[in-house]
Amino acid sequence: MADLIDRYFDTLEEAPLPPLLSKFDGVIRFDIAADSDIGYWTVSIRCGGVKLSMGEFPADCVFRTDRELFNRILGREESLIASFLRGDLTIQGDLHIMFLIERLLPASEDWASASRGG
């Protein structure tokens, strides 16, 4: 199975920003663990645009989870908010951003199927 995380972050800057986020200015960092390694993706949203940086930069909100769970969230097999409530992922900083960031996730399973090549 192709990794949805790489596909998601590769296309994030080009994807249209949902209207709810058009006035949001902030920085969100995703800390995604795979075995003993952690990948850091920092997403800056400013003036209706998205910029992605690789690295552990300061952020208004930090999501921490493992690669397997984040792949399931992107594939719409798992809910971001339910995962947080179960304690399967942690959020540090402004919790309000969790509800906004859900808008940046793929809207349907069709995206995940296309990304997997199916």
Contacts in CASP RR format, 6 or more apart in sequence:
PFRMAT RR
TARGET T0000
AUTHOR 0000-0000-0000
METHOD contacts of the structure
MODEL  1
MADLIDRYFDTLEEAPLPPLLSKFDGVIRFDIAADSDIGYWTVSIRCGGV
KLSMGEFPADCVFRTDRELFNRILGREESLIASFLRGDLTIQGDLHIMFL
IERLLPASEDWASASRGG
1 116 0 8 1.000
2 115 0 8 1.000
2 116 0 8 1.000
2 117 0 8 1.000
3 67 0 8 1.000
3 71 0 8 1.000
4 71 0 8 1.000
4 74 0 8 1.000
4 75 0 8 1.000
4 112 0 8 1.000
4 115 0 8 1.000
4 116 0 8 1.000
5 32 0 8 1.000
5 67 0 8 1.000
5 70 0 8 1.000
5 71 0 8 1.000
5 74 0 8 1.000
7 115 0 8 1.000
8 74 0 8 1.000
8 106 0 8 1.000
8 115 0 8 1.000
9 41 0 8 1.000
9 52 0 8 1.000
12 43 0 8 1.000
12 50 0 8 1.000
12 52 0 8 1.000
12 104 0 8 1.000
13 50 0 8 1.000
13 51 0 8 1.000
13 52 0 8 1.000
15 50 0 8 1.000
17 45 0 8 1.000
17 48 0 8 1.000
17 49 0 8 1.000
17 50 0 8 1.000
18 103 0 8 1.000
18 104 0 8 1.000
20 100 0 8 1.000
20 103 0 8 1.000
21 45 0 8 1.000
21 48 0 8 1.000
21 100 0 8 1.000
21 103 0 8 1.000
21 104 0 8 1.000
22 48 0 8 1.000
23 48 0 8 1.000
24 45 0 8 1.000
24 48 0 8 1.000
24 100 0 8 1.000
25 45 0 8 1.000
25 46 0 8 1.000
25 47 0 8 1.000
26 44 0 8 1.000
26 45 0 8 1.000
26 46 0 8 1.000
26 59 0 8 1.000
26 60 0 8 1.000
26 97 0 8 1.000
27 42 0 8 1.000
27 43 0 8 1.000
27 44 0 8 1.000
27 45 0 8 1.000
27 57 0 8 1.000
27 58 0 8 1.000
27 59 0 8 1.000
27 60 0 8 1.000
27 61 0 8 1.000
28 42 0 8 1.000
28 43 0 8 1.000
28 45 0 8 1.000
28 59 0 8 1.000
28 60 0 8 1.000
28 61 0 8 1.000
28 62 0 8 1.000
28 63 0 8 1.000
28 97 0 8 1.000
28 101 0 8 1.000
29 40 0 8 1.000
29 41 0 8 1.000
29 42 0 8 1.000
29 43 0 8 1.000
29 56 0 8 1.000
29 57 0 8 1.000
29 59 0 8 1.000
29 61 0 8 1.000
29 62 0 8 1.000
29 63 0 8 1.000
30 39 0 8 1.000
30 40 0 8 1.000
30 41 0 8 1.000
30 42 0 8 1.000
30 43 0 8 1.000
30 62 0 8 1.000
30 63 0 8 1.000
30 65 0 8 1.000
30 70 0 8 1.000
31 38 0 8 1.000
31 39 0 8 1.000
31 40 0 8 1.000
31 56 0 8 1.000
31 62 0 8 1.000
31 63 0 8 1.000
31 64 0 8 1.000
31 65 0 8 1.000
32 38 0 8 1.000
32 39 0 8 1.000
32 40 0 8 1.000
32 41 0 8 1.000
32 64 0 8 1.000
32 65 0 8 1.000
32 66 0 8 1.000
32 67 0 8 1.000
32 70 0 8 1.000
33 39 0 8 1.000
33 64 0 8 1.000
33 65 0 8 1.000
33 66 0 8 1.000
33 67 0 8 1.000
34 66 0 8 1.000
34 67 0 8 1.000
39 54 0 8 1.000
39 55 0 8 1.000
40 54 0 8 1.000
40 55 0 8 1.000
40 56 0 8 1.000
40 57 0 8 1.000
41 52 0 8 1.000
41 53 0 8 1.000
41 54 0 8 1.000
41 55 0 8 1.000
42 52 0 8 1.000
42 53 0 8 1.000
42 54 0 8 1.000
42 55 0 8 1.000
42 56 0 8 1.000
42 57 0 8 1.000
42 59 0 8 1.000
43 50 0 8 1.000
43 51 0 8 1.000
43 52 0 8 1.000
43 104 0 8 1.000
44 50 0 8 1.000
44 51 0 8 1.000
44 52 0 8 1.000
44 53 0 8 1.000
60 93 0 8 1.000
60 94 0 8 1.000
60 97 0 8 1.000
61 91 0 8 1.000
61 92 0 8 1.000
61 93 0 8 1.000
61 94 0 8 1.000
61 95 0 8 1.000
61 97 0 8 1.000
61 98 0 8 1.000
61 101 0 8 1.000
62 91 0 8 1.000
62 92 0 8 1.000
62 93 0 8 1.000
63 89 0 8 1.000
63 90 0 8 1.000
63 91 0 8 1.000
63 98 0 8 1.000
63 101 0 8 1.000
64 89 0 8 1.000
64 90 0 8 1.000
64 91 0 8 1.000
64 92 0 8 1.000
65 73 0 8 1.000
65 83 0 8 1.000
65 88 0 8 1.000
65 89 0 8 1.000
65 90 0 8 1.000
69 78 0 8 1.000
69 83 0 8 1.000
69 88 0 8 1.000
69 89 0 8 1.000
70 89 0 8 1.000
72 78 0 8 1.000
73 79 0 8 1.000
73 80 0 8 1.000
73 83 0 8 1.000
73 105 0 8 1.000
74 105 0 8 1.000
74 106 0 8 1.000
74 112 0 8 1.000
75 106 0 8 1.000
75 109 0 8 1.000
75 111 0 8 1.000
75 112 0 8 1.000
76 106 0 8 1.000
76 108 0 8 1.000
76 109 0 8 1.000
76 112 0 8 1.000
80 89 0 8 1.000
80 98 0 8 1.000
80 101 0 8 1.000
80 102 0 8 1.000
80 105 0 8 1.000
81 98 0 8 1.000
81 99 0 8 1.000
81 102 0 8 1.000
83 89 0 8 1.000
84 90 0 8 1.000
84 91 0 8 1.000
84 98 0 8 1.000
91 97 0 8 1.000
91 98 0 8 1.000
106 112 0 8 1.000
END
